[in-house]
Amino acid sequence: MPDSAVRIDHLSKRFRVYHQRNTTLKQSLIDRRRGRFEEFWAVRDVSVEVPVGASLGIIGENGSGKSTLLKCVAGILVQDKGEIAVIGRLASLLEVGAGFHPDFTGRENIYLNGAILGLPRRYITSILDTIVEFAELEQFIDNPVKTYSSGMYTRLGFAIAVNLDPDILLVDEVLAVGDEAFQRRCMERINAIRAEGRTLVFVSHALESVRSVCDRCLWMDHGVARMTGGVDAVISAYLTEVNRREAKELEVTDTAAIDTSPGRAGVRITSIEVAGPDGPGTVLNTGDPLTLSVGYEAPGPLSGCRFSVTFLRPDGAPILTVSTDDLETGDGALPRRGDVRLALPGVPFLEGVYRVTVDLTEISTGQHFKRLERVRPFRVHSADRHEVGMALLGHEWELPKVTSRAARS
């Protein structure tokens, strides 16, 4: 039995990016030249092995070459350099509708896919009902697949891929098309395939899914294999680099001037600064102390108002608003200029980029003296935590203890 199910040796794949393409024979004869293009190497000198029964996750940003690499392994694309060795029957699910004939029915496409894999018609017939049931397409299996929605395409493609007895399964990000219930069933089936000793190559942006189903990981970066190794180590290195790049972008955004023009009654917000345990910055960890400083200026002592800060998640939805007490006249008034500071003993947010909206509101009317929306982005990093979501709640688990044999007796 071979040690490796998939062996990729110094693989490179290039494409031509045309700046001017001759679309007709006449144009080619008149110009007497080929279309103008430059070569783009989508994958460059990548080498990796996937042992029999192992599962390899491939991660990286959009355009890093993940899907191109998988298509070369599947035989959809032909590499320009290097070699690929695949030992065993391979099934792939790389994009919605790949390998389907649009005019054939779902049933006919099942037989077509099985025939491409070299399976006898009798065997395909024996598992046909299982495929249809898994895809939940009993009512539509005899309709042309060109009438299917993207979700129906995905369900049928996955059902075919995992039930045609593959030795090696290639799965791209296509599972993101399905609904939550279907994705859960897919992950259960993938885990079952792993338990059967089959080989899996899994491309996904969902890092937790990669953690749960893969035992090794490949990080692709601009077509190059940046790192190969254990899943946790590779994902940690990948997130560190993503955070570093994003921090540089956030620094540019963060230093952009905020609107310091006067609002109602000449009141201005002059500055907003986010600081973590190491001082001002745009990248923090979940649980780090956070200080938000708001500078203000008014024509005279500031009273009859309140400050509010709203933290917003990446899609703009508010997740937390905190306000000062009402600032009354007299001893409760603030000087005409100064800094108001909000301190959080521990950042309660999980992985993501967050922004703040700052309000200075007149109590009597409810109108804003000044309001700055969605400013000062900052990144929260929480790769080492097991929680999933947007915010961290204070919680404790209490587990039962196993009593000793002597105590039980």
C-alpha positions as CSV (number, residue, x, y, z in Angstrom):
1,M,0.0,0.0,0.0
2,P,1.5,3.4,-1.0
3,D,2.5,5.8,1.7
4,S,1.1,8.9,0.0
5,A,-2.4,9.2,-1.6
6,V,-1.4,12.6,-3.2
7,R,2.1,13.8,-4.0
8,I,2.6,17.3,-5.4
9,D,6.2,18.0,-6.5
10,H,7.4,21.5,-7.4
11,L,4.0,22.3,-9.1
12,S,3.6,25.6,-10.9
13,K,0.6,27.0,-12.9
14,R,0.5,30.2,-14.9
15,F,-2.2,32.1,-16.7
16,R,-2.2,34.8,-19.3
17,V,-3.7,38.2,-18.2
18,Y,-4.6,39.9,-21.5
19,H,-4.4,43.7,-21.7
20,Q,-5.4,43.6,-25.4
21,R,-6.8,40.6,-27.1
22,N,-7.4,40.1,-30.8
23,T,-11.0,38.9,-31.1
24,T,-11.1,38.3,-34.9
25,L,-8.8,36.9,-37.6
26,K,-9.0,40.2,-39.5
27,Q,-7.8,42.1,-36.4
28,S,-4.9,39.6,-36.0
29,L,-3.9,40.0,-39.7
30,I,-4.1,43.8,-39.6
31,D,-2.2,44.1,-36.3
32,R,0.2,41.3,-37.2
33,R,0.7,40.5,-33.6
34,R,-0.8,38.4,-30.9
35,G,-2.9,40.0,-28.1
36,R,-0.9,41.8,-25.5
37,F,-0.7,39.9,-22.2
38,E,1.5,39.3,-19.2
39,E,2.0,36.0,-17.4
40,F,0.6,35.5,-14.0
41,W,1.8,32.6,-11.8
42,A,-1.2,31.5,-9.7
43,V,0.8,28.6,-8.1
44,R,4.6,28.6,-8.0
45,D,6.9,25.7,-7.0
46,V,4.5,24.1,-4.4
47,S,5.4,20.7,-3.0
48,V,3.3,18.7,-0.5
49,E,2.4,15.2,0.3
50,V,-0.9,13.8,1.7
51,P,-0.4,10.4,3.4
52,V,-3.1,7.8,2.9
53,G,-5.9,8.3,5.3
54,A,-4.7,11.8,6.2
55,S,-6.6,15.1,5.9
56,L,-4.9,18.2,4.6
57,G,-6.5,21.6,5.0
58,I,-5.5,24.4,2.6
59,I,-5.9,28.0,3.9
60,G,-5.0,31.4,2.6
61,E,-6.5,34.7,1.4
62,N,-8.6,35.1,-1.7
63,G,-6.3,34.8,-4.8
64,S,-3.6,32.8,-3.0
65,G,-3.8,29.9,-5.4
66,K,-5.8,27.4,-3.2
67,S,-8.5,26.5,-5.8
68,T,-6.0,26.5,-8.7
69,L,-3.9,24.0,-6.8
70,L,-6.9,21.8,-6.1
71,K,-8.0,21.9,-9.7
72,C,-4.6,20.7,-10.8
73,V,-4.8,17.8,-8.4
74,A,-8.3,17.0,-9.8
75,G,-7.0,17.1,-13.4
76,I,-9.3,20.0,-14.3
77,L,-6.2,22.2,-15.0
78,V,-2.8,21.0,-16.3
79,Q,0.2,22.3,-14.5
80,D,3.0,24.1,-16.4
81,K,5.8,22.7,-14.2
82,G,6.1,19.9,-11.7
83,E,4.4,16.6,-11.2
84,I,1.3,15.3,-9.4
85,A,0.8,11.7,-8.4
86,V,-2.7,10.5,-7.2
87,I,-3.0,7.0,-5.9
88,G,-6.7,5.8,-5.7
89,R,-10.1,6.8,-7.0
90,L,-10.6,10.6,-6.6
91,A,-13.8,12.5,-6.3
92,S,-14.0,16.3,-6.2
93,L,-16.4,19.0,-5.2
94,L,-14.8,22.2,-6.4
95,E,-17.5,24.5,-7.6
96,V,-21.3,24.6,-7.9
97,G,-22.4,22.5,-10.9
98,A,-18.9,21.3,-11.9
99,G,-19.1,18.2,-14.0
100,F,-22.9,18.4,-14.5
101,H,-24.5,18.5,-17.9
102,P,-27.2,21.2,-17.6
103,D,-29.7,19.5,-19.9
104,F,-29.4,16.1,-18.1
105,T,-31.7,15.4,-15.2
106,G,-30.2,15.0,-11.7
107,R,-30.6,11.2,-12.1
108,E,-28.7,11.2,-15.4
109,N,-25.9,13.3,-14.0
110,I,-25.5,10.8,-11.1
111,Y,-24.9,8.1,-13.7
112,L,-22.6,10.4,-15.7
113,N,-20.4,11.3,-12.7
114,G,-20.2,7.6,-11.7
115,A,-19.2,6.6,-15.3
116,I,-16.5,9.3,-15.3
117,L,-15.1,7.7,-12.1
118,G,-15.1,4.3,-13.8
119,L,-17.9,2.8,-11.7
120,P,-20.2,0.1,-13.1
121,R,-23.8,1.1,-13.8
122,R,-25.0,-1.7,-11.4
123,Y,-23.0,-0.2,-8.5
124,I,-24.4,3.3,-9.2
125,T,-27.9,2.0,-9.3
126,S,-27.4,0.3,-5.9
127,I,-26.5,3.6,-4.2
128,L,-28.8,5.9,-6.3
129,D,-31.5,6.1,-3.6
130,T,-28.9,7.0,-0.9
131,I,-27.5,9.8,-3.0
132,V,-31.0,11.2,-3.7
133,E,-32.0,11.0,-0.1
134,F,-28.8,12.7,1.1
135,A,-29.3,15.5,-1.4
136,E,-33.0,15.9,-0.4
137,L,-34.0,16.0,-4.1
138,E,-36.6,13.3,-4.3
139,Q,-39.2,15.6,-6.0
140,F,-36.7,17.1,-8.4
141,I,-34.3,14.3,-9.3
142,D,-35.9,13.8,-12.8
143,N,-35.8,17.5,-13.6
144,P,-32.9,19.0,-15.7
145,V,-30.3,20.4,-13.4
146,K,-30.3,23.7,-15.2
147,T,-33.6,24.3,-13.4
148,Y,-31.8,23.8,-10.0
149,S,-30.9,26.5,-7.5
150,S,-27.3,26.9,-6.4
151,G,-28.2,25.1,-3.2
152,M,-29.7,22.1,-5.0
153,Y,-26.6,22.0,-7.2
154,T,-24.4,21.9,-4.1
155,R,-26.4,19.2,-2.3
156,L,-26.5,16.9,-5.4
157,G,-22.8,17.5,-6.1
158,F,-21.7,16.7,-2.5
159,A,-24.0,13.7,-2.3
160,I,-22.5,12.2,-5.4
161,A,-18.9,12.9,-4.4
162,V,-19.2,11.3,-0.9
163,N,-21.3,8.3,-1.9
164,L,-19.4,7.0,-5.0
165,D,-16.8,5.3,-2.8
166,P,-13.8,7.7,-3.3
167,D,-10.4,6.9,-1.9
168,I,-9.6,10.6,-2.0
169,L,-12.0,13.5,-1.6
170,L,-11.3,17.0,-2.7
171,V,-13.6,19.7,-1.2
172,D,-13.4,23.4,-2.0
173,E,-15.2,26.3,-0.3
174,V,-18.4,25.3,-2.2
175,L,-20.0,24.0,1.1
176,A,-20.5,27.6,2.1
177,V,-23.4,27.7,-0.4
178,G,-25.6,25.3,1.6
179,D,-27.8,26.1,4.5
180,E,-26.8,25.5,8.1
181,A,-28.5,22.1,8.4
182,F,-26.9,20.8,5.2
183,Q,-23.5,22.1,6.2
184,R,-23.7,20.2,9.5
185,R,-24.7,17.0,7.6
186,C,-21.7,17.5,5.2
187,M,-19.3,17.9,8.1
188,E,-20.7,14.7,9.7
189,R,-20.2,12.9,6.4
190,I,-16.7,14.2,6.0
191,N,-15.8,13.1,9.6
192,A,-17.3,9.7,8.7
193,I,-15.1,9.5,5.6
194,R,-12.0,10.3,7.7
195,A,-13.0,7.6,10.2
196,E,-13.1,5.1,7.3
197,G,-9.5,5.9,6.5
198,R,-10.1,7.8,3.3
199,T,-7.9,10.8,2.3
200,L,-9.3,14.3,2.4
201,V,-8.0,17.6,0.9
202,F,-10.1,20.4,2.2
203,V,-10.0,24.1,1.2
204,S,-11.9,26.5,3.4
205,H,-11.8,30.0,4.8
206,A,-13.7,28.6,7.9
207,L,-10.7,28.0,10.1
208,E,-12.7,26.2,12.8
209,S,-13.8,23.7,10.2
210,V,-10.2,23.2,9.2
211,R,-9.3,22.6,12.8
212,S,-12.1,20.1,13.3
213,V,-11.5,17.9,10.2
214,C,-7.9,18.2,9.3
215,D,-4.7,16.9,10.9
216,R,-2.3,18.9,8.7
217,C,-2.5,22.3,7.1
218,L,-1.0,24.1,4.1
219,W,-0.9,27.9,4.1
220,M,-0.9,29.4,0.5
221,D,0.2,33.0,0.1
222,H,0.3,34.7,-3.3
223,G,0.7,31.3,-5.1
224,V,3.5,30.1,-2.8
225,A,3.4,27.5,0.0
226,R,4.2,29.7,2.9
227,M,4.0,27.0,5.6
228,T,3.1,23.3,6.0
229,G,2.6,21.6,9.4
230,G,0.3,20.9,12.2
231,V,-3.1,22.6,12.0
232,D,-2.9,24.8,15.1
233,A,0.7,26.0,14.3
234,V,-0.1,26.9,10.7
235,I,-3.4,28.7,11.5
236,S,-1.8,30.6,14.3
237,A,1.0,31.8,11.9
238,Y,-1.6,32.6,9.2
239,L,-3.7,34.7,11.6
240,T,-0.6,36.5,12.9
241,E,0.3,37.6,9.4
242,V,-3.3,38.6,8.6
243,N,-3.5,40.7,11.7
244,R,-0.1,42.3,10.9
245,R,-1.3,43.3,7.4
246,E,-4.7,44.4,8.7
247,A,-3.0,46.5,11.4
248,K,-1.1,48.4,8.8
249,E,-4.3,49.1,6.9
250,L,-6.1,50.1,10.1
251,E,-3.3,52.4,11.0
252,V,-3.8,54.3,7.8
253,T,-7.6,54.5,8.4
254,D,-7.1,55.3,12.1
255,T,-4.8,58.2,11.5
256,A,-7.3,59.8,9.1
257,A,-8.6,63.0,10.5
258,I,-12.0,62.8,12.2
259,D,-14.6,65.5,11.8
260,T,-13.6,68.2,14.3
261,S,-16.0,70.8,13.0
262,P,-18.3,72.5,15.5
263,G,-21.7,70.9,16.2
264,R,-24.7,72.4,18.1
265,A,-23.8,75.3,20.3
266,G,-20.2,75.2,19.0
267,V,-19.3,71.9,20.7
268,R,-16.6,69.9,19.0
269,I,-15.1,66.4,19.4
270,T,-11.4,67.0,18.9
271,S,-10.0,63.5,19.1
272,I,-10.8,59.8,19.7
273,E,-8.0,57.4,20.6
274,V,-8.0,53.6,21.3
275,A,-5.3,52.2,23.5
276,G,-4.5,48.7,24.7
277,P,-2.1,47.4,27.4
278,D,0.9,48.5,25.3
279,G,-0.4,52.0,24.7
280,P,-2.2,53.4,21.6
281,G,-2.8,50.8,18.9
282,T,-5.4,49.1,16.7
283,V,-4.8,45.4,17.5
284,L,-5.8,43.9,20.8
285,N,-6.5,40.5,22.2
286,T,-9.7,39.3,23.8
287,G,-9.5,40.1,27.5
288,D,-6.9,42.9,27.1
289,P,-7.7,46.1,29.0
290,L,-9.0,48.9,26.6
291,T,-9.1,52.6,27.1
292,L,-11.0,54.9,24.8
293,S,-10.2,58.6,25.1
294,V,-12.6,61.3,23.7
295,G,-11.3,64.8,23.5
296,Y,-13.9,67.6,23.4
297,E,-14.0,71.4,23.3
298,A,-16.9,73.8,24.0
299,P,-17.4,77.6,24.2
300,G,-17.8,77.4,27.9
301,P,-18.2,74.8,30.8
302,L,-20.0,71.8,29.5
303,S,-23.2,70.7,31.3
304,G,-26.6,69.3,30.7
305,C,-25.3,66.5,28.5
306,R,-23.9,62.9,28.5
307,F,-21.3,61.1,26.6
308,S,-22.1,57.7,25.0
309,V,-19.8,55.2,23.1
310,T,-21.3,52.4,21.0
311,F,-19.1,49.5,19.8
312,L,-20.2,48.1,16.4
313,R,-19.4,44.8,14.8
314,P,-18.1,44.5,11.2
315,D,-21.6,44.7,9.6
316,G,-22.4,47.9,11.5
317,A,-24.8,46.4,14.1
318,P,-24.3,47.8,17.6
319,I,-23.2,45.3,20.2
320,L,-22.6,47.5,23.2
321,T,-23.4,51.0,24.3
322,V,-22.1,52.6,27.5
323,S,-22.9,56.1,28.7
324,T,-21.7,58.5,31.4
325,D,-24.0,59.8,34.1
326,D,-25.9,63.0,33.2
327,L,-23.6,66.0,33.5
328,E,-25.6,68.6,35.3
329,T,-24.8,72.3,35.8
330,G,-22.8,73.6,38.8
331,D,-20.4,71.1,40.3
332,G,-21.4,68.5,37.7
333,A,-20.2,70.6,34.8
334,L,-17.0,69.8,32.8
335,P,-14.3,72.3,31.9
336,R,-14.7,73.8,28.4
337,R,-12.1,71.4,27.0
338,G,-10.6,68.1,28.2
339,D,-10.6,64.3,27.7
340,V,-13.3,61.8,28.7
341,R,-11.9,58.3,29.2
342,L,-13.8,55.0,29.0
343,A,-11.9,52.0,30.5
344,L,-12.9,48.4,29.9
345,P,-10.9,46.0,32.2
346,G,-11.1,43.3,29.6
347,V,-12.1,43.5,25.9
348,P,-15.3,41.3,25.8
349,F,-15.3,41.0,22.0
350,L,-14.1,38.0,19.9
351,E,-12.3,37.8,16.6
352,G,-13.1,40.7,14.3
353,V,-12.7,44.4,13.3
354,Y,-14.8,46.8,15.4
355,R,-15.6,50.5,15.2
356,V,-17.0,53.0,17.6
357,T,-19.7,55.7,17.4
358,V,-19.3,58.6,19.9
359,D,-22.3,60.7,20.9
360,L,-22.4,63.9,23.0
361,T,-26.1,64.5,23.6
362,E,-28.0,67.3,25.2
363,I,-30.2,65.8,28.0
364,S,-33.1,68.2,27.8
365,T,-33.8,67.8,24.1
366,G,-32.2,64.5,23.2
367,Q,-30.4,66.1,20.3
368,H,-26.7,65.6,19.6
369,F,-24.2,68.3,20.3
370,K,-21.9,66.2,18.2
371,R,-22.0,62.7,16.8
372,L,-19.2,60.8,15.1
373,E,-20.3,57.4,13.5
374,R,-18.2,54.3,12.8
375,V,-14.8,55.8,13.5
376,R,-11.5,54.4,14.9
377,P,-11.4,50.8,13.7
378,F,-9.6,48.3,15.8
379,R,-8.9,44.6,15.5
380,V,-9.5,42.0,18.2
381,H,-7.6,38.8,18.0
382,S,-8.9,35.7,19.8
383,A,-7.4,32.7,17.9
384,D,-6.4,30.9,21.0
385,R,-10.0,30.8,22.5
386,H,-12.6,28.2,21.9
387,E,-15.6,30.5,22.0
388,V,-17.4,31.4,18.8
389,G,-19.5,34.5,18.2
390,M,-19.0,38.2,18.8
391,A,-18.8,38.8,22.5
392,L,-17.4,36.9,25.5
393,L,-19.6,36.3,28.5
394,G,-18.2,35.6,32.0
395,H,-18.8,31.9,32.4
396,E,-17.6,28.8,34.2
397,W,-18.0,25.1,33.6
398,E,-18.6,22.7,36.4
399,L,-17.8,19.1,35.4
400,P,-18.6,15.9,37.4
401,K,-15.6,14.2,39.0
402,V,-14.7,10.6,38.5
403,T,-14.7,8.8,41.8
404,S,-11.9,6.4,42.5
405,R,-12.5,2.6,42.5
406,A,-11.8,2.4,46.2
407,A,-14.4,5.1,46.9
408,R,-17.0,3.3,44.7
409,S,-16.5,0.1,46.5
